[in-house]
Amino acid sequence: MDMLLVVAAALIDRDGRVLVQQRSASRSMAGLWEFPGGKVEPGETPEAALVRELHEELGIDTETACLAPAGFASEPLGGKHLMLLLYLCRKWRGVPAALDSDGLKWMRPLQLHGLAMPPADRPLIGLLEALV
């Protein structure tokens, strides 16, 4: 079975809220809310991929030193297996914008339980409740 390595960020603001984005109508799992991030490309480290994805999806810049590994989720996805690596990020430059999604929300970790999220993102909510 092929492994799909994906990285995501729990961007945490000064009020302890986490940023989630809504998957666009043109993508699989359209309308679900997720942590921003994406696929690790061949030759990329997970951290470099996440820095790139945050710039592409949100228009913000951060450094690999600002990414703290938090946890992971493992989930079957079609004919592949998804391995999602979650990083915490509290420091970035710019204001996040929905460049590759249908919307953004800042929410407290406890509030995330009420959102429709992809199966791989859901187990990470409890981790965020403990860490934020």
Buried (B, 14 or more C-beta within 10 A) or exposed (E): EEEBBBBBBBBBEEEEBBBBBBBEEEEEBEEBBBBBBBEBEEEBEBBBBBBBBBBEBBBBEBEEEBBEEBBBBEBEBEEEBBBBBBBBBBEBEEEBEBBBBBEBBBBEBEBBEEBEBBBBBBBBBBBBBEBB
